[in-house]
Amino acid sequence: MNSGSRDKKVRRHNVFLNSFVFAFSGIRTALWNERNLQIHLAVSLAVMFFGIYFGISRLEWMIILLAIGGMFSLELLNTAIERAVDLSTEDYHPLAKQAKDIAAGAVLVFAIISVIIGGVIFLPKILVFLQ
């Protein structure tokens, strides 16, 4: 194998690894700067604690983890949209407001669904515990 081919493989490998570094950097930046993401993290940790405490099933864990992952993903996308819109204009523009409001609405819809999922999984266990 010639060195040119090896160099291309190393560069592809570095690009691949850098994509993870950049992604984790974005997550870290959002966690440090976005209050809503911090709230989601705190609630997620509480939900996981109660999942362990109540001994939820494997299927319930999968559903909970999908809800948590979906919530974080949507919140990260919402943050990215807000930053991109803010970068594009400092002036008020109705389309900029709509883009930010619609992205926030997507987060709200998923948050409501996640709370319902949590209720379906945890309320029966809480009621049994209280008896």
Buried (B, 14 or more C-beta within 10 A) or exposed (E): EEEEEEEEEEEEEEEEEEEEEEEEEEEEBBBEEBEBBEEBBEBBEEBBEBBEEBEBEEEBBEBBBEBBEBBBEBBBEBBEBBEEBEEEEEEEEEEBEEBBEEBBEBBEEBBEEBEEBBEEBBEEBEEEEEE
